[in-house]
Amino acid sequence: MQMHPVTATSSVSPLVAVVGGGIAGSAAALKLAELGAKVSLFEAGPSLVNGPPACHLHAGGNLYREISDEQCLKLLEQSIHTLRVFPHAVNQRPTVISVPLNDPGEPEALLPRLRKVQAHYAALIEQDPANQKLGPAEDYYRLYSREQLEALAKQELVAQPQSPDEWMIPVAKNLDLSAFKFPFVQVQEYGLSLLRIAATVKLASERLPNCQVFTQSKVTHIELLPGATPRWRVDYSSPQGSHSIEVDYLINACGYRSGSIDDMAKLSRSRMVEFKAAYLATWPNPQGRWPELIVHGERGTPNGMAQLTPYPDGLFQLHGMTDTVTLFKGGLVSSSESSAQPELDASLSRKLTQGWQAEEVEQRTAEAVKHMSRYLPSFSNAKVAGRPLFGAQQIPGSDPSLRAASVSFDKAHYARTEIVKFSSALSAAEQIIENIRELGLLSPAACGDLNTLQSTQGLAYQQVLTLAEQLAEQRNYPLSLAR
């Protein structure tokens, strides 16, 4: 496919350094380059967008009973925004939310929030029909009684489900319904392909001549230079040696390592970091095409939430919110008075830098399979399919339940993106652009449409998929994870 460079729109061209090439840093770099800034994007790893596992589009926050309605509405807006900007990233299938008998919660408690989110979605579509990314608002969620599920269990499996009921057939056939409260909720929260987003970002950056990407480049020192107009010096090392640049504005998008950049800038900041992992298993006989399945539970207890995320070819990703599956003892740490960087213990840091021991992969994946099999007995024969998806997630402040954070500003011409969920990256980029514009570094004309990224539009799906599969191979994951 012929790639056309995207032309920048601003007559003022500030020099901006973005430290960290995850989704937050990449989104900010692309948008700023489109608006005319000259952007240098630094990533210590070999490729962009290679952070903690992201597999679920939180379009309404229905996985989190503990967060506020306000956060849920924000997650809905950010998810729609994400789908508009990354059209090839969606895995279009619903999510089924269930409450087991061993959980103190009741399914009815979910309904007021669902109605609120549905009404907000309808209002967003009325504002702009292009916001209809999750199907019609009236179909946003649907309830299923035990009687309905028992009737669906008698129906034939459908290779390509077209209706809400057809998506529920494998769930009805395979779940131990006697272990649950009713109703079940089917909601239009879709899957998200981290690898196809990574591929989109790489292709988009290549279309922007004023967005320079430096991979395998570690920032070693930053310094606010003296003078009437604030400027930053950024030192970095790459395979080619040590280098230094000066910029008008610095964006700290280092994810769980953001505190180390704050420390270099001599800025204090209260934050937490949480190490988490998800596991890949192949289910030899998955019985049809699955929706995503959520079994609610109390986090950190043996009955923590179980999450089954489907991919092609019988591949499933598993979360279990217990200390033996997704969570880790000592996995949630805080910054201190002496450093803005929370420090994980040595065994977890080693996983981040050197990877996992084979026996750990086996043991944790087996625990994940066992946790899911309590509710889905036929899943017990699933086997390890690859290395875990893992990473450390930053949480600004001291509230570990926060899910819709975005950005904060400090000192002169310094911003830090502090996203907890993938879909918050674009709204964080918008807030930074607003700040840069207020400082007079971008001309007022350089607004553009903040609802979209010009550079991610018009890419061919096949081109994105081919690159996503290459990234899966480079990162040592099954190709199905890209599909």
C-alpha positions as CSV (number, residue, x, y, z in Angstrom):
1,M,0.0,0.0,0.0
2,Q,1.3,3.5,-0.8
3,M,1.9,5.4,2.4
4,H,1.4,9.1,2.4
5,P,3.1,11.4,4.9
6,V,0.7,13.3,7.1
7,T,1.2,17.0,6.9
8,A,1.5,19.0,10.2
9,T,-0.9,21.8,10.8
10,S,1.0,24.4,12.9
11,S,3.2,27.3,12.0
12,V,4.8,27.2,15.5
13,S,7.1,24.1,15.9
14,P,8.1,23.4,19.5
15,L,10.6,20.7,20.2
16,V,9.1,18.0,22.4
17,A,10.7,15.0,24.0
18,V,8.4,12.1,25.0
19,V,10.1,9.6,27.3
20,G,8.4,6.2,27.1
21,G,6.9,4.6,24.0
22,G,3.9,2.9,25.6
23,I,0.4,3.7,24.4
24,A,0.4,7.0,26.5
25,G,3.7,8.3,25.1
26,S,2.9,7.1,21.5
27,A,-0.5,8.7,21.4
28,A,0.9,12.0,22.7
29,A,3.8,11.9,20.2
30,L,1.6,11.2,17.2
31,K,-0.9,13.9,18.0
32,L,1.7,16.5,18.7
33,A,3.6,15.7,15.5
34,E,0.3,16.0,13.6
35,L,-0.1,19.5,15.1
36,G,3.3,20.6,13.9
37,A,5.6,19.9,16.9
38,K,9.0,18.3,16.3
39,V,8.8,15.2,18.5
40,S,11.5,12.9,19.7
41,L,10.0,9.7,21.2
42,F,12.3,7.6,23.4
43,E,11.7,3.9,24.2
44,A,14.1,1.7,26.1
45,G,12.7,-1.5,24.5
46,P,12.9,-2.7,20.9
47,S,9.4,-1.7,19.9
48,L,6.6,0.7,20.8
49,V,3.5,-0.2,22.9
50,N,4.9,-3.2,24.7
51,G,3.5,-2.6,28.2
52,P,1.2,-4.4,30.7
53,P,-1.4,-6.8,29.1
54,A,-4.4,-5.0,27.6
55,C,-7.1,-7.2,26.2
56,H,-10.3,-5.6,27.2
57,L,-12.0,-2.4,26.1
58,H,-13.5,-1.1,29.4
59,A,-16.5,0.5,27.7
60,G,-18.5,1.2,30.8
61,G,-16.3,-0.2,33.6
62,N,-18.4,-3.3,34.2
63,L,-15.5,-5.4,35.4
64,Y,-15.1,-3.0,38.4
65,R,-17.9,-3.0,40.9
66,E,-15.9,-0.9,43.3
67,I,-15.3,2.2,41.2
68,S,-17.5,5.2,40.9
69,D,-20.2,5.7,38.3
70,E,-18.3,8.8,37.2
71,Q,-15.2,6.7,36.4
72,C,-17.4,4.2,34.5
73,L,-18.9,7.0,32.2
74,K,-15.3,8.3,31.7
75,L,-14.1,4.8,30.7
76,L,-17.0,4.6,28.2
77,E,-16.1,7.9,26.6
78,Q,-12.4,7.0,26.4
79,S,-13.2,3.6,24.9
80,I,-15.3,5.1,22.1
81,H,-12.5,7.6,21.5
82,T,-10.0,4.6,21.3
83,L,-12.2,2.8,18.7
84,R,-12.4,5.9,16.6
85,V,-8.6,6.4,16.6
86,F,-7.6,2.7,16.3
87,P,-10.3,1.2,14.1
88,H,-8.3,-2.1,13.5
89,A,-7.7,-2.8,17.1
90,V,-11.1,-4.2,18.1
91,N,-12.0,-7.8,18.7
92,Q,-15.7,-7.5,18.3
93,R,-17.5,-9.8,20.7
94,P,-19.6,-9.1,23.9
95,T,-18.6,-9.7,27.5
96,V,-20.7,-11.8,29.9
97,I,-20.8,-10.7,33.5
98,S,-21.8,-13.2,36.2
99,V,-22.0,-13.4,40.0
100,P,-21.3,-16.7,41.6
101,L,-23.0,-18.0,44.8
102,N,-19.8,-17.7,46.7
103,D,-19.8,-13.9,46.2
104,P,-21.6,-11.6,48.6
105,G,-22.7,-9.3,45.8
106,E,-26.0,-9.5,43.9
107,P,-26.5,-9.2,40.1
108,E,-29.3,-6.7,40.5
109,A,-26.8,-4.3,42.1
110,L,-25.2,-4.0,38.6
111,L,-28.4,-2.7,37.0
112,P,-28.6,0.9,38.0
113,R,-25.1,1.6,36.7
114,L,-25.8,-0.3,33.4
115,R,-28.9,1.8,32.8
116,K,-26.8,5.0,33.5
117,V,-24.0,3.9,31.1
118,Q,-26.6,3.0,28.5
119,A,-28.3,6.4,28.7
120,H,-24.9,8.1,28.5
121,Y,-24.0,6.1,25.4
122,A,-27.3,7.0,23.8
123,A,-26.5,10.7,24.5
124,L,-23.0,10.4,23.0
125,I,-24.5,8.9,19.8
126,E,-27.0,11.8,19.6
127,Q,-24.2,14.3,19.9
128,D,-22.3,12.5,17.1
129,P,-23.5,9.4,15.2
130,A,-19.8,8.4,14.7
131,N,-19.8,7.6,18.4
132,Q,-21.9,4.5,17.8
133,K,-19.0,2.1,18.1
134,L,-20.6,-0.5,20.4
135,G,-23.7,-1.3,18.4
136,P,-27.1,0.5,18.9
137,A,-27.5,2.0,22.4
138,E,-30.6,-0.1,23.1
139,D,-28.5,-3.2,22.7
140,Y,-25.7,-2.1,25.0
141,Y,-26.7,-4.7,27.6
142,R,-29.1,-7.7,27.9
143,L,-30.1,-9.8,30.9
144,Y,-30.4,-13.6,30.9
145,S,-32.4,-15.6,33.5
146,R,-31.5,-19.2,34.4
147,E,-34.5,-20.5,32.4
148,Q,-33.3,-18.6,29.3
149,L,-29.8,-20.1,29.7
150,E,-31.1,-23.6,30.2
151,A,-33.1,-23.2,27.0
152,L,-30.0,-21.9,25.1
153,A,-28.0,-24.8,26.3
154,K,-30.1,-27.1,24.2
155,Q,-29.4,-25.2,21.0
156,E,-26.7,-26.0,18.4
157,L,-23.4,-24.0,18.6
158,V,-23.0,-21.3,15.9
159,A,-19.6,-20.9,14.2
160,Q,-20.1,-17.1,13.7
161,P,-22.6,-15.8,16.2
162,Q,-24.8,-13.0,14.9
163,S,-27.3,-12.4,17.7
164,P,-26.9,-11.8,21.4
165,D,-28.5,-15.2,22.1
166,E,-26.1,-17.1,19.8
167,W,-23.1,-15.6,21.8
168,M,-24.6,-17.1,25.0
169,I,-24.9,-20.7,23.7
170,P,-21.3,-21.9,24.6
171,V,-21.7,-20.1,28.0
172,A,-25.0,-21.9,28.7
173,K,-23.7,-25.3,27.6
174,N,-20.5,-25.2,29.5
175,L,-20.9,-23.2,32.7
176,D,-22.0,-25.0,35.9
177,L,-25.2,-22.9,36.2
178,S,-25.9,-24.3,39.7
179,A,-22.9,-22.2,41.0
180,F,-24.4,-18.9,40.0
181,K,-26.9,-16.2,40.9
182,F,-29.1,-14.7,38.2
183,P,-29.5,-12.9,35.9
184,F,-26.3,-12.9,33.8
185,V,-25.5,-9.7,32.0
186,Q,-24.3,-9.6,28.4
187,V,-22.7,-6.2,27.7
188,Q,-21.0,-4.7,24.6
189,E,-17.5,-4.4,26.1
190,Y,-15.3,-5.7,23.3
191,G,-11.8,-7.1,23.2
192,L,-8.7,-5.0,22.3
193,S,-5.6,-6.2,20.5
194,L,-2.5,-4.7,22.0
195,L,-0.5,-6.1,19.1
196,R,-2.6,-4.5,16.4
197,I,-2.5,-1.1,18.3
198,A,1.3,-1.5,18.5
199,A,1.4,-2.1,14.7
200,T,-0.9,0.8,14.1
201,V,1.3,3.2,16.1
202,K,4.5,2.1,14.3
203,L,2.9,2.5,10.9
204,A,1.4,5.9,11.9
205,S,4.8,7.2,13.2
206,E,6.4,6.3,9.8
207,R,3.9,8.7,8.1
208,L,5.0,11.7,10.2
209,P,8.4,13.0,9.2
210,N,8.6,15.2,12.3
211,C,8.1,12.3,14.7
212,Q,11.4,10.7,15.3
213,V,11.3,7.3,17.2
214,F,14.3,6.2,19.1
215,T,13.9,2.6,20.3
216,Q,16.5,0.8,22.4
217,S,17.3,4.3,23.8
218,K,17.4,4.8,27.5
219,V,17.1,8.3,29.0
220,T,20.0,8.7,31.5
221,H,19.7,12.3,32.7
222,I,17.3,15.2,32.3
223,E,17.9,18.8,33.4
224,L,15.9,22.0,33.4
225,L,18.3,24.6,31.8
226,P,18.7,28.1,33.3
227,G,17.2,30.9,31.3
228,A,14.1,33.1,30.9
229,T,12.4,30.5,28.7
230,P,12.3,27.0,30.2
231,R,14.1,24.3,28.2
232,W,15.1,20.8,29.1
233,R,18.2,18.9,28.2
234,V,17.7,15.2,27.7
235,D,20.7,12.8,27.7
236,Y,20.2,9.3,26.4
237,S,22.2,6.2,25.4
238,S,21.5,4.0,22.4
239,P,23.3,1.2,20.6
240,Q,25.0,4.1,18.6
241,G,26.4,5.7,21.8
242,S,25.5,8.6,24.2
243,H,23.6,11.6,22.9
244,S,22.0,14.8,24.1
245,I,19.1,17.0,22.9
246,E,17.5,20.2,24.1
247,V,13.7,20.6,23.9
248,D,11.0,23.1,24.8
249,Y,8.7,20.6,26.5
250,L,9.2,17.3,28.2
251,I,6.6,14.5,28.6
252,N,7.2,11.8,31.1
253,A,5.3,8.7,29.8
254,C,7.4,6.0,31.4
255,G,4.6,4.0,32.9
256,Y,5.7,2.1,36.0
257,R,9.2,3.8,35.7
258,S,7.7,7.4,35.7
259,G,9.1,7.9,39.2
260,S,12.7,7.5,38.0
261,I,12.2,10.4,35.5
262,D,10.5,12.5,38.3
263,D,13.6,11.7,40.5
264,M,15.9,12.9,37.7
265,A,13.8,16.1,37.4
266,K,14.0,16.5,41.2
267,L,10.2,16.3,41.5
268,S,8.4,14.5,44.3
269,R,5.2,12.6,43.4
270,S,3.0,10.1,45.3
271,R,2.2,7.0,43.3
272,M,1.8,3.3,43.5
273,V,2.9,0.5,41.2
274,E,1.2,-2.9,40.9
275,F,2.7,-6.0,39.3
276,K,0.2,-8.1,37.5
277,A,0.1,-11.0,35.0
278,A,-2.3,-12.8,32.7
279,Y,-1.8,-16.3,31.3
280,L,-2.2,-17.9,28.0
281,A,-3.8,-21.4,27.7
282,T,-5.0,-23.5,24.8
283,W,-8.3,-25.2,25.3
284,P,-8.4,-28.3,23.1
285,N,-12.2,-28.3,22.7
286,P,-13.5,-24.8,23.3
287,Q,-17.1,-25.6,22.0
288,G,-17.9,-22.8,19.7
289,R,-17.0,-19.1,19.5
290,W,-16.9,-17.6,23.0
291,P,-17.7,-14.1,24.4
292,E,-15.4,-12.8,27.1
293,L,-16.5,-14.3,30.5
294,I,-16.3,-12.5,33.8
295,V,-17.0,-14.3,37.1
296,H,-17.2,-11.5,39.8
297,G,-15.3,-12.1,43.0
298,E,-13.6,-10.3,45.9
299,R,-10.2,-9.2,44.9
300,G,-7.3,-10.7,46.8
301,T,-9.3,-13.6,48.2
302,P,-9.4,-17.2,46.9
303,N,-12.7,-16.3,45.3
304,G,-11.2,-13.3,43.3
305,M,-12.7,-12.4,39.9
306,A,-12.1,-14.9,37.1
307,Q,-11.7,-13.6,33.5
308,L,-11.6,-15.7,30.3
309,T,-10.7,-13.7,27.2
310,P,-11.0,-15.6,23.8
311,Y,-8.7,-15.5,20.8
312,P,-8.7,-17.5,17.6
313,D,-7.5,-21.2,17.4
314,G,-8.6,-22.2,20.9
315,L,-6.3,-19.7,22.6
316,F,-7.6,-18.0,25.8
317,Q,-6.1,-15.4,28.1
318,L,-6.8,-15.8,31.8
319,H,-6.9,-13.5,34.8
320,G,-7.7,-14.5,38.3
321,M,-7.7,-11.7,41.0
322,T,-6.0,-13.9,43.6
323,D,-2.5,-14.0,44.9
324,T,-1.8,-17.3,43.1
325,V,-2.9,-16.1,39.6
326,T,-2.9,-12.4,38.5
327,L,-1.9,-10.7,41.8
328,F,1.4,-11.2,43.7
329,K,2.2,-11.0,47.4
330,G,4.1,-7.7,47.7
331,G,3.1,-6.8,44.2
332,L,1.5,-3.4,45.2
333,V,4.2,-0.8,46.3
334,S,4.2,2.9,47.0
335,S,6.6,5.8,46.4
336,S,8.5,7.1,49.4
337,E,9.6,10.5,50.7
338,S,13.0,10.0,49.3
339,S,12.0,8.8,45.8
340,A,9.0,9.2,43.5
341,Q,9.8,5.6,42.1
342,P,8.0,2.7,43.9
343,E,10.4,-0.3,44.1
344,L,9.1,-3.8,43.6
345,D,10.9,-6.6,45.3
346,A,13.8,-8.3,43.6
347,S,11.8,-11.4,42.3
348,L,9.2,-9.2,40.5
349,S,11.8,-6.8,39.2
350,R,13.7,-9.7,37.8
351,K,10.5,-10.9,35.9
352,L,10.3,-7.4,34.3
353,T,13.9,-7.3,33.2
354,Q,14.8,-10.9,32.6
355,G,11.6,-12.8,32.2
356,W,10.1,-15.9,33.9
357,Q,11.4,-19.3,35.0
358,A,9.7,-22.1,33.0
359,E,8.4,-23.8,36.2
360,E,6.8,-20.5,37.3
361,V,5.0,-20.2,34.0
362,E,3.7,-23.8,34.3
363,Q,2.7,-23.3,38.0
364,R,0.9,-20.0,37.6
365,T,-0.9,-21.0,34.3
366,A,-2.1,-24.2,36.0
367,E,-3.5,-22.1,38.9
368,A,-5.2,-19.8,36.4
369,V,-6.8,-22.8,34.6
370,K,-7.9,-24.3,38.0
371,H,-9.4,-21.0,39.1
372,M,-11.5,-20.8,35.9
373,S,-12.4,-24.5,36.0
374,R,-14.3,-24.0,39.3
375,Y,-17.1,-22.4,37.2
376,L,-16.3,-23.9,33.8
377,P,-15.5,-27.6,34.5
378,S,-14.6,-28.6,30.9
379,F,-11.8,-26.0,30.9
380,S,-9.8,-28.1,33.3
381,N,-7.8,-29.7,30.4
382,A,-6.5,-26.4,29.0
383,K,-2.7,-26.3,28.7
384,V,0.0,-23.6,28.8
385,A,0.2,-21.8,25.4
386,G,3.0,-19.3,25.9
387,R,4.8,-17.0,28.3
388,P,2.5,-14.8,30.5
389,L,1.5,-11.3,29.5
390,F,2.8,-9.2,32.4
391,G,3.9,-5.8,33.5
392,A,3.7,-3.2,36.2
393,Q,0.8,-0.8,36.2
394,Q,1.2,2.7,37.7
395,I,-1.5,4.2,39.8
396,P,-1.2,7.9,40.7
397,G,-1.8,8.9,44.3
398,S,-2.8,6.3,47.0
399,D,-6.1,4.8,45.8
400,P,-5.5,1.4,44.3
401,S,-9.1,1.2,42.9
402,L,-8.5,4.2,40.6
403,R,-9.1,3.3,36.9
404,A,-9.6,6.5,34.9
405,A,-6.5,8.7,35.7
406,S,-4.8,10.6,33.0
407,V,-2.2,13.4,33.4
408,S,-0.5,15.8,35.8
409,F,1.8,18.9,35.3
410,D,4.8,20.0,37.3
411,K,7.5,22.6,37.1
412,A,7.9,24.5,33.8
413,H,7.0,22.7,30.6
414,Y,6.8,19.2,32.2
415,A,3.9,16.8,32.0
416,R,3.5,13.2,33.1
417,T,0.9,10.9,31.7
418,E,-0.5,8.6,34.4
419,I,-2.9,6.3,32.8
420,V,-4.2,3.1,34.5
421,K,-6.3,1.9,31.6
422,F,-5.2,1.8,27.9
423,S,-8.2,3.8,26.7
424,S,-7.2,6.8,28.8
425,A,-4.1,7.5,26.6
426,L,-5.9,9.8,24.1
427,S,-7.6,12.0,26.7
428,A,-4.2,12.4,28.5
429,A,-2.7,13.5,25.1
430,E,-5.4,16.1,24.7
431,Q,-4.8,17.6,28.2
432,I,-1.1,17.9,27.4
433,I,-1.8,19.6,24.1
434,E,-4.1,22.1,25.8
435,N,-1.2,22.9,28.3
436,I,1.3,23.3,25.5
437,R,-1.1,25.6,23.6
438,E,-1.7,27.7,26.8
439,L,2.1,28.2,27.1
440,G,2.1,29.6,23.5
441,L,4.2,26.8,22.1
442,L,1.5,25.7,19.6
443,S,-0.4,28.2,17.5
444,P,-4.1,28.4,18.4
445,A,-4.9,27.2,14.9
446,A,-3.2,23.9,15.6
447,C,-6.3,22.4,17.1
448,G,-7.1,19.7,14.7
449,D,-9.8,17.2,15.6
450,L,-8.8,15.8,18.9
451,N,-11.3,13.0,18.5
452,T,-9.1,11.4,15.9
453,L,-5.5,10.8,14.8
454,Q,-5.1,11.5,11.1
455,S,-2.0,9.3,11.0
456,T,-3.9,6.2,12.1
457,Q,-6.7,6.5,9.6
458,G,-6.7,4.9,6.2
459,L,-4.3,2.1,7.1
460,A,-5.2,-1.2,5.5
461,Y,-6.3,-3.9,8.0
462,Q,-4.1,-6.6,6.4
463,Q,-1.1,-4.3,6.7
464,V,-1.8,-3.8,10.4
465,L,-2.4,-7.5,11.0
466,T,0.8,-8.6,9.2
467,L,2.9,-6.3,11.3
468,A,1.0,-7.3,14.5
469,E,1.9,-11.0,13.7
470,Q,5.5,-10.0,13.3
471,L,5.5,-8.2,16.6
472,A,3.9,-11.4,18.2
473,E,6.8,-13.4,16.9
474,Q,9.4,-10.9,18.1
475,R,7.8,-10.9,21.5
476,N,7.6,-14.6,21.6
477,Y,3.8,-14.9,21.7
478,P,1.4,-17.1,19.7
479,L,0.3,-15.5,16.4
480,S,-3.3,-16.0,17.5
481,L,-2.8,-13.2,20.0
482,A,-2.5,-10.8,17.0
483,R,-5.5,-12.1,15.2
